[in-house]
Amino acid sequence: MSLRETLTTYAAKMKLGPHHAIERFGVVTACFTVTFAVLLTGTIVSATANNRARLSETALYTTSFTTSRTELSGNVEGVYTNSDNDRALVLMRFRDSSAGSFSADAANYQAFLTGSNERLDTQALSTDITGSIVVFGSTGYLGVVLESDAPFAQQIMSLTLRANSELVYSEDSNRKLREDLQDDGSFLEFDQWRVFLNPGASGTIEANSLEGGRVDPNSLYYELVVAEQEEEIRAEMEEQLLQMRAALNRIAEYDGEMSRVNVDGVFIEPPEVPRQISGDSITGQEAEEENESTLALETDWVHPRGYDFDWRKGSVDEGYLDDIMPAEETSYVTFLNEKARASDEESSLISANDIEWLLTDGNNLKEYGHSDQSIKPLRDIMNNMTTAYQDYSRLKTGYQVDSYSALLELEVMLRGVESSGSVNTDEEVLITY
């Protein structure tokens, strides 16, 4: 059988001839239809699974806000929950530029809560929820506490905050609402903003201060705001101690050079160490593996505007002020004010002119001109030592004045929240629908 006859026979068996064109078209079409259906079903299943995964993970859908009438702006810091996931806090913060433009009294705020979906359609809440509003004094932070008898369901919620006390005048005529708010006239009548969240999501942050009974603004503010700032200051102080230790090592190195380097048998007479530095040392060890750092500054001289208490043994939450205030002082405000205004004439940066640089032959090293190359090795030691003194003095001032003061400022802020923070637990503070 020839090749042509073989191909003809094969085409007839596989129905590839012209007489079977319609039949072949139907088979091909059916195959495409089945394949498309399988792909479409897979896509829908995958999309549904992805949406469910996103819903179960995403705790916050709104990261910033602007009030509808006074146009104050702020950020939504996060959604926090307790271990049982039946109490949540939505923490918000007005921007610094808005300071003094909003009420610091929780009684002047009200909230409205309903269910929603990703298309912003209103739905019934899946969980019975009650709530309260917390204002952390004049810090700019406020929060809405949501509570349920059972763990929060996986559901997007629409939370609207209303400020019933407007401290800023804003003309109505040119005000424009976001598109998604234009069908709600209350945003023109009242100063409001809206946040979308899902407290049942895995993306919430667990907070110990949400455990237990009543809501305590002071505990919440320390854990959610101050603790992180305190940790940053402590890390900076740790870095400053390491830098000071290196500067003291340089001072010791140049001090040794004075007894080794000479010019024709002439040495530098070791000068008197500035009192701001004399006797200072960095004791303890750096953190390693499971051992925490024990580095500390040992000094007999404290900057007039600075402090020298053991910051490692306490915390901003426990408080430092009561322990460091003089017994005769009754007000920490007065104490801190006097510290801040203390004279620092004796603590100005050290310069070469403040130190006597005498040589063993009786001459003064500073009297040699810079063009005199014969004395250059000794002049280099003088300049290096002066620079090391200055570096250490600058680091010590930053440590004792700036960093210690930053810790105490956090404590003062926390005391302010304790005295001026407020919680609104009225029956009408949170309306659900």
N, C-alpha and C positions, 0 to 999 in steps of 0.2 A: 504494500500500500504506500502510495506516495505521501510526502509530507503534507501536501494540500488536502488530500483526502482525509488524512488523520485529523487535521485541524477542523475540517468540516464536520466530521463525526463527533469530535469533542464539543464543538459549539452547539450541535444539535442536542447532545445529552444535557449540557448546562443551560439550555434554552437561551442562548446568546444570539440567536438569529433574529432577522427583522420581524418574523411572525410573532415573536414573544415580547415585543417592546413594551406593550401596555402592562403585561404581567410583571416585567422587570421593574417598571416604574412604581407599581404598587408595592413591591417588596422593598425597594429602596426607600420609598416614602415612609413605609411602616417602620423601618429600621431607624430613620432619622427621628420619627415621632417618639419612639420608645426611648432613644438615647437622650433626646431633649427633655422628656418627662423625668428621666432618672436624674439628669443634671439639675433640673429645676427643683425637684424634690430635695436633692442634696443641698442646694443653695439655700432653700427655705429653712431646712433643718439646721444648717450651719449658722444662718443669720439669727434664727430664733435662739440657738444655744449661745451665740455671742452676745445677743441682747440680754439674755438672762444672766450671763457671766458678768457683763458690764453693770447691770443693775445690782447684782449681789456684791460687787466690789466698790462701786462709786458711792461715797458718802456725801459728797458736796458737789453741786452742779453750778453754784454761783460763788465766785471768788471776790467780787467787788459790788458795790451798790452806790446809788446816789438818791438822796431823798427827793420826793416829787415836788415839794413846794419850796423849801429853803435851799435845795440843791447842794446839800452837804454830802461829801463823798467819804467812802471808807472801804475797808476790806473785811471779808469773812475769813477769820483766821483758821477755823476748823470745826469739825463736829467731834465731840468727845462723849464717851459712854462709860457707864460703870461695868463691872464684871458680869452682871446678870443681863446686861443689855436692855434694861427696862427704865433707865434714866439717861437722858442725853442733854448735852449743852451745846448750843450753837453760839460760838464766840465771835463777836464782831468788834471792829475798832474803827472809830472815826479817825480820819487823817489828822496829823498834827496841825495843819492849817485851819482845821475846824474847831480848835480848842476854844472853849468859852461860847461856842455857837449852839450848843446842844444842852439839854437838861441833864444834870447829874443825879436826878431823883427818879428812881424806878417807878414811883407812883405816877409819873407823867407819861408812861408808855403802856401800850396795849398791843396784843398780838392776835392774829387770826390764822388758823391752820386748816388746810384741807388736803385731800389726796390729789395726785396729778399723774400724768404719764409723760413720756418723752416729747409728745406733741403739745404739751401744756394744757391738755384737756382736763377739766376738773372731774375728780372722782371721789367717791366716798372713802373715808379713812378706813383702813383695815384693822386698826387698833384703837381702842378707847384711850384718849390721851388727855391729861391735864397738864398744867404748866405754871410757870412763874417767870418773872423777868428780873434779872440782876444787873445793877449798874455799879461799876467799880470806881465810885467816887468821880473825881475829875480827870482820871487817867485817859479817857476816851474809849475805854473798853466797856462793852455791855454784852449780855448774853440772854438767851431764852432757854430755860430748862424745861424739857419735855419729860413727862413721866407716864408710865403705863403699868397696868396690872400684870402684863405678860410681856415677854421679849418683843421688841418692835418687829413688825412684819417687813418683808421686802417690798417697799413701796416708796416711790418718789412723793415728797410732800411739798406743798406750796405754803411758805410761811411769810405772812405780811406783817411788818412792824409799823406801828403808828405812833408818832410823837404828838402828844396832845398839848405840848407846850412849845411854841415856836419862838426862838430867841433871835431869829434873823428875819428881817423883812425882805420879801421877794415879790416883785410885781407879777400879777397873774397874766397880763395880756399876751405876753410873748412865750409863755411856757408851753413846751411841747413834751408830751409823754412818749415813752418807748411804744413801739407798735403793739407789743403784747399787753400793754396796760391801757390802751386807748378806749377799750370798752368798759372800763371800770372807773366811773366818775368819782369814786372815793379818793383816788389819787390826786385829783384836783382840789377836792374839798379839804382833805387832810394831808399832813406831811408824812408820807409813807414810803416804804421800800420793801422789795420782795426778794426772798431767798428760796432756792429749791435745794432740797436735801433728802437723804435717805438714811435715817439713823439705824436702820436694820442692816446696813451694808457692812461688809468685812473691813472696809476702808476707814472706819471710825478709829479714833485714838482712845485707848483706855486710860481713865484718869481716876486715881485713888480718891481724890477729893470729892468725887461724885458718889462715893459709897456712904452708907449710913443714913442718918435722919435728915435733919434740916440742911438746907443749902447755906454754906458759909462762904461769903464773898472773899474773905481774907485767905482761906485755904485754897480756894479755886484760883485766885489771882497769883498766889505764890507758885503753885504747881504748873499752871498753864502759861504764865508770863515771866515771872521773876526768876524761877529756877534756871531756865536756860540762859538768861542774862548773867546770873551769878556764876554759872559754870564757865561762861566766856571770860569773865573777869578773873576767875581763879586760874584759868589756863594762861591768861596774859601774865599774871603774877608769877606763875611757874616759869614762864619764859624769861621774865625779867630777872629772876633769881639765877638762872643759868647764865644770862648775859653778864650779870654782876660778878658771878664767880669767874668768868673768863677775864673780865676787866681786872679783877684782883690778881689773877694769875699773871697778867701782863705787868702789873705794878711790881709784883714780886720778881719777875724776870728782869726788869730794868733796874731794880734795886740791887740784884746780884751783879749786873753789869758794872755798877759803880765801883765795886771792889775788885773787878777784873780788868776793865779797860782803863788804860792810862796813856798819856802823851808825854814821853820823855820822863817817866816816873811820877808824873802829876796825875792825881786822881780827883774825882768829885767827892767832896765831903757830903755824906748822906744828909739831905735837908730834913728839916722837921716836917713830918707828915701833916697835912692840913687836918684840923680837928674834925671836920666833917667826915673824914675817911679813917682816921687813926684807930687802929684796933679792930676794924671791921673784918668779918669773915662770913663765909657761907658754909653752914654746917649741914649735916644730914646727907641722904642719898637720893638720887633720882629714882623715879618709879621704874620698876622692872618686873616683868611677869605678873605675879599676883601681889607684889608688894607695892604699896602706895608710896608716893614721894614724901620724904621728910625734910626736904630742903628748907632752910630758914636763914634769915639774916640776923647775925649777932652784931649788935652795934651799941655804942654808948652815946651816939648823937642822933637825934631825931629832928627832922626838918620842922621848923616852927609851925608850919601848916600841915604837917604830916602826922602819921600814926605808926605804932609799932606793936599792936596786939597780935596774938596768935590767931590768925584767921582760919587756920586749918581745924581748930578744935570747936569752932562754932559754925553758924550759918546765918544768913539773913533772916530766915524764918525764926530761928531761936533768938536772934537779936544779939548785937554787940554793944550797943550804946549804953545800956544800963551798967555794964561791967567796966567800961573805959571812962565814963564820966567821973570827974572829981567828986568826992563825997559832999562837998559844999555846994555843988551845982545841982539845981532842981529842975532845970529845963534843958532838954537836949537841943532845942532850937537855939537858945542862947549859947550853949557850948559849941555847937557847930559854927555858928556865926562868928564867934570870937576866934575860933581856929582858922577860919577862912580869911580873916582880916589880919592875922598875925604878920608881923614884919619879917621879911626874909633877907634883910641886909647881910646877915652873917652867912647866908647860904647861897649867895650869888655864885655863878660859875667860877671855878678856879682858873687862874691864869698864871703864866710864868712870872709875872710881876709880883704875885702874892708870895712867892717862895724865894728864899735866899739860896743861890747856887754858888757856893764858895768852893774853891779848889784847895788842895792840900798845900799849895805854895803860898796861900794867903790871898790870891787874886780872886776877883769875882768873875765867874764864867760869862755873865751877861754883858760885861764890859768889852769882851772881844767882838770885833766886827764880823759880819757874816762873810766877808771876803777872806778872812784869816782861815785858810784851809788846814793849817797845822792843828788847830783845836777842834776840827770838825767831828772826830769820833766822840768827844765829850759833849759837844753841842747836840749831836744826834740823840744821845742818851737823855739830855735835859728835855729836848722837844718831845721825845717819845714818852717819857715819864709824865710830862705835863699833859699830853694828850690822853694818856691812860687815866690820870686823875680826873680830867674833865669828863671823859666817857663814863667813868664810874659815878661821878657826882650827878651827871644827867640821869643815868639809870636809877640811881637811888632816889632822886627827887620824883621821878615818874612812879616809882614803886610806892614810896611812903606817902606821897601827896595825891597823885592822880588815881592810882588803883585802889588804895585804901578808901579814899573819898567816894569812889564809885560804888564800893560795897555798902558804905554807910548811906549813900543816896538811895540805893535800892531798899534798905531797911526803912528809911524815912517814907518812901513811896508806899511800902507795904503797911506801915502804920497809918498812913493817910487813908488807905482803902479800908483798914479796920475801923477807923473812926467815921468815915463818910460813905462807905459802901452801903447800898440799900437793896432790898428785895421786895418785889411786889407780888404778893400771893393772893390778891383779891379774886373773888369768884369769876369776875368778868375780865381778868387780865388776859386769859387765853380763850378765845372763842373758836370752837371747831365746827365744821360744817361739811 
